[in-house]
Amino acid sequence: MTRKKRSAVNKSKKDMSMRLISLVVLLAIVIVAGVVYGGDAAIDLLGDMLGVDLSTLREEVSGPSSGNQQPLTGGQESSGSGSFYTLYFTEPSLYDSNTTSGGIEKHLIDLINSAQSSVNLAVFEFNLQNVADALISAHQRGVHVRIVYDNEHTEDDPQMAQMIKAGIPATPDNRGAYMHNKFFVFDNQLVWTGSWNVSVNDTFRNNNNAIVIRSTKLAENYTTEFEEMFNGQFGPTSPVGTPNPIFTLDGVRIENYFSPEDTPMTALNQVVSEARTSIHFMAFSFTEESLGQAMLDRAKAGVEVVGIFEQRGANTEYSRCPPMLSAGLDVRLDGNPRTFHHKVIIIDGAVVATGSFNFSGNAVTSNDENMLIIHDATLAAQYEAEFQKRMAEAVKPVGGECKSS
């Protein structure tokens, strides 16, 4: 009886040792696959060995594959991702007038909650309580949170005062011109930027876009700009010195400009003048004559120029809508009863210009702004899908003027 028990114990120990060896071998194989083929391959291999589907884990690790993006249709909030970016668009039709949480800001909150060392933010408007709470919590757990903000557009809401009271260092832009940026830098590794303000209206009522880019070089650019403003250097007093104005990320050319010091309109005019097949744009404010003329010139050369203007400023003296309409271009007025807040140009279906930068004189000369020009057809296709979605809602001008009635 004792011999049988001892034999069973020995067999159990032997089985446990074999399982331990198998586990070590399996782990080694997965690590090698991760090094050689990347994290996705390692996760797939582990799933095959375990006989389970780990695609959900893969998306948690690296984001959904851009190759599996579905066409964007009305009635859903859209997003997409690529090798180095994640992209979000607001969808006002999803929300009623009482909604104050649950939009694209939840993705920003996830990034704040995941921050390990630092969060630097430059914001024009800020009245989302859940984002303020997340930043205060990050500060309280030891993350170095700092803020630059436009005082004129945050003073009517309590959230900025709450964050400052909680001990978060903050520098206001007290000028008459705007600190119009809307960007976050996380752990010196990742940048969130676009047209989206941290506000109820911009999240649930207005059309906007936000892009998250994983790049230490881009993070260095935005951190440098942040430090200048945090130290009181706004607008024309901001020094020239973007560390990586043009660089390549995963084979993609990225241009990064800050206004006014980097003269982004010069770069924008240049890339527009190089268009060969199409220029599609979405504009909250479009009064810059040089950009309008560059588009008209390309239209005369046979390039398709189509655009959507925010209705409220479309028929004014300085708007570029009337001359484009007079030239026979397909320009339309946005269909959102609230605000069409995009500042996007898509060129030849392969290049995208986006950011906080309006196509206006103030953006060129006095406001603090940022702009990206990204040369990537996959990313451009996702902005193009948003453009086509908004074109379906837009209305054609009537009576030869840039107005809907």
N, C-alpha and C positions, 0 to 999 in steps of 0.2 A: 504493500500500500504506500509506504514511504517512497519507494523507488518510482512508482507511477506518478506521484505528486511532483517529485523532483524532475522527472522527465517532462511533465506538463509545464512546469515553471521554466525549464530550459528552453522548451519549444516556444513559449510565450516571449521569452527574452530574445530568442533568435528572430522571431517574427517582427518584434519591435525594432530590432537593429536593422533588419532588411527594409522596413518601412522608412526608417530614419535615413538610410543610405539612399533609397529611392527619392525621398524628398529633397535631399541635398543635390542629387544628380538633376532632378527636375528644375530646381532653383538655378543651378548652374547653366542649364540649357536655356532657360528663360532670360537670364542675364546676358548670355552670349547673343541671343537673338535680338535683345534690346539694343546692344552695342552695335551689332552688324547691320541690322535691318530697321531699327527704330522701335519706339515704344509700342506702336500699333501691332507690329509683327509679334512682339513678345506677348502682348495680351491675347492675340489670336491663337498663338501656339499654346499658351496656358489653357485657354478655353478648350482647344482640341484635346489636350491631354486629360483635362478634367471631365470632358464630355458635356460642357455647358456653354451657353452663349454669353460672352462677356462684352458684347458690343456696347452695352450701356456704360460699362466701366471705361471703354475706349473713349466714349464721348466725354465722360467726366475728366479724363486725362488730357485729351487733345482737342476737344470740341468736335462737333459734327463735321463730316467730310463735305467740302465744298462741291465735290463731284456729285453729291446726292441731293443738291438743293432742288426743291420743288418750285414751279412757277408761283410767283406771288399773286394772290388774288385778294379781292375785297373781303373785309370781315375777319382778317387775322393780322396780328402783329407780326411783322416780318423780321427775320434776322438771317445772317449767313456767316460763314467763316472760311478762312483759308489757312495756309501754312503758318502765317504770322499775325493774322488779324481776326477780329470778330466784329460784325457790323449789325447795327440795330436801326430800325425805322419805327417811328411812332405811328399809331393807327387811331385817330380821333373817333372813328365811327364805332369803336368798341365800348366807349365809356359814356356814362351819363354825367350830368353836371355836378353830381355829388362825389364823384370819385377823387380820391386824393392819394391812393397808393395802389401798387400792383402793376405798374407799367414798366417801361424799360429801366426805371431807376432801381428795380430789384437786382439787375445785373451789376449796377454800380455798387450797390450795398454789399453784394457778394465779394466784390474786389476789396472794398474797405474792410470787411470782416476777415479777409484772408491776408491783409497786409501784415508784414513782419517787422518792418523797421520804420518806414516813412510814407506819408501821404502829403503831397503838396498840391493845392488846388487854387486855381484862379477862376473866379466866377463873377458873372455879370448880374444874374438874378439868383436868388436862393430862398425858397420858401417851402421845400419839402421836409416835413418834420422827421420822417423816417430816415432820411439821409443825414440830417443833423444829429439824430440820436446815434446813428452808426459811427459817425466821426467822433462824437463825444466818447462813446464806448472804446473806440480805438485809442484815443488819447489816454483814457484812464487805464488801459492795459499796457501802456508804455510805448505805443507807436508815436513817432515824432510827426504830429499833424500840424501843418501851417497853412494859412489862408491869405490870398490876395483877393480883394473884392472891390467892386464899384459901389461907393457909398450911396449914390443917388438911387440905385435900383435895389438896394437891400434894406434901406432904413425904415420902410413901411411894414416890414415883416419881422417877427421876433426871433427867427432862427439864428441869424448871425450874432445877435446879442447873447443868445443862449450859449453858443459855442465859445465866444470870447469870455463869458463869465465862467465857463468850465475850465478856463486856463489855456485855451488854444491860441497861440500867437497869430495875430492877423494885422495886415496892412491895408488900409483903405486907399483908393484912388479918389482924392478929393477935388480933382480937376473938373472943369465943365465938360471936357471930352470924355469918352467912354473907355473904361477898362472892359473891353467887350469879349475877352477870352472866356471860354468855357472848357477848361481842361483840368485833368487830374494826372499826377505822376505817382506811380506806386513802386516803392522799393527800388527806385532808380532802374527799373527794368521794363515798365509797362506804361503806356500813355492812353488815356481816354480823351477824345476831343470830338469836335463836330459843331453842328448848329444848335444843339440841344442845351437849353438852360436848365438848371436844377430847380424847376418851378412846376407848379400844378398845371398851369396853362400849357407850357411847352411839352409836358408829358402826356396830358390827356385831351387837350383841345387843339393843339397846333401840329402841323406837319414838320417833322425834324428828322435828323439823322445823327447817329453817334458811331464812332469807330474806335475800337480798342486795338492797339498795335503793340506787339511784344518785341521790343528792340531796345537794347541798352544805348545805342547811338541816338535814337530818337528821344529816349528818356533824358539823355544828356542835353540835347537841344532844349527841351521844354524845361528842364531844371535850371539851365542857365538863364532862360527868359524869366522864370519864376523868381530866381534870386535877384535879378535886376529890379523887378517890380517890388519884391518884398523889401528891398532896400530903398524904395522911393523913386526909382528911375522909370517914369512912365512916359508913354507917347514919344515925342521928338527927343526927349532926354535919354531914352534908352539906347545904350551903345550898340554898335555893330559888333557881332562876335558869335553868331550861331556856330557851334563847333563842327557840326556835320550837315551843312546845307543840302548836299546831294550825296547819297550813298546807295548802295545796293544791298537788299535784304532778300535772301532766298531767290536770287536772280532777278529781283524786281527793283527798278529804279524808283527811288523816292526823293522828291524835292520838298524841302521844308522851309517856310518863310514866315517871318514875324514882321508885323507892320507897326510903325512906319519904316523902321531902320533897314529892312531887307528888300524894300520896294517890291512887294509881291505882285503888284499890277503889271510891272514890266515882264515878269516871268509868265503871268497869265496871258498877256497879249501875245507873247512869243509862242506859247504852246497852241493857242487858238489860231494864230496865223499859219501854223504848220498843218492844220486839219486838211484832210484829203477827201473824206467822204461825208462826215456828219459832225454837227455840233448840236447837242441837246443840252438845255440848261433849265434849272429851277431857281428862281430868284425872288427873295424877299424884297430887296432893294437893288435896282439896277439903274444907276444914273451916270456911271462913268463913261464919258463920251469915247475915249480911246478904245475901250473894250467893245462898245457897241459898233464902232467903225470897223474894228478888226473882224467882227462877225459879218457885217455887211459886205466887206471886201471878199471874204471867203464865199459868201452866198453868190456874189457876182461871178466867182470862179467856178461855180457849179456845185459847191458844197451844200448839203442839206442843213439848214439852220432852223431849228424848231425850239420854242421855249415857252415856259409858263411863268407869268408874273403874278405876284401878290396883287390882288385887285385894288387895294386902297391907294397904292402909289403909282399905279400903271399909267394913268392918264394925266399926270402932272407935267409941268413945263420941262423938267430935266430928265424925266423918264426916257429910257431908250425904247420903250414899247411903241410910241407913235411913229418914229422914223422907221422902225422895222416893219410895222404894219403898212406904212405907206410904200415900202419897198416890195410888198407882196409876200413877206415871210409869214410862215404859220406860227403866229404868236397867240397865246391864249391866256385867259384869266383863271386863276385857281378856283376850284370848286368848294373850298373849305369856308364855311361861314365865319370861322374864327381867323386864324393866321396861318399863312403859308410861309414857313420860316426857313426853308432850305436855302443854301448858298452853294449850288453844285453845278459843275459843267462837265459833260461827258464828251470826249473827243474821239471820233473814229471808232467808237465802241471799245476803246482800248486804254484810254487815259482818263483819270478822274481828278478834278480839282474840288476840294472840299475843306471845310473848317468853319471858323467864325466870321471869316472875311466877306462882308457884303461888297457888292460891286458898285462902290460909291466913293465920292471924294473924301468924306470923313474917314472912311476905312483906310484910305491911302495916306492921309496926311496927319491925322491927329489921334485916332483911336488906337488902343492896343489890340492887335488881332493876330490870329495864326492861320496859316493855310498849308495844306498838303497837296502836292501834285503826284499822283501815284500811277505808274505806267504798268498796268496789269489788267489783261482782258477779263480774267475771271472776276475780279473785283468790279470792273466797269460793268459787267453784265448784271450784277446785283443792283447797282445804282440805276442802270437802264431799266430794270424791271420796276423799280420804284417810280421812275420817270413815266413809264407807260401806264402804270396804275393811276398816277395823278393826271395824266393826259386824258384818261377816260372820264375823269370827274370834271375836268376843266371846261370852260365855256369860251366860245369864239366871240371876239369883240363885235359890236353892232354899230351901224351908222358910220363906219369909217373912223371910229374913235376907240381908244383902249378902255372901254367900259361895257358892262353887260346889259345895260338897259338905258 
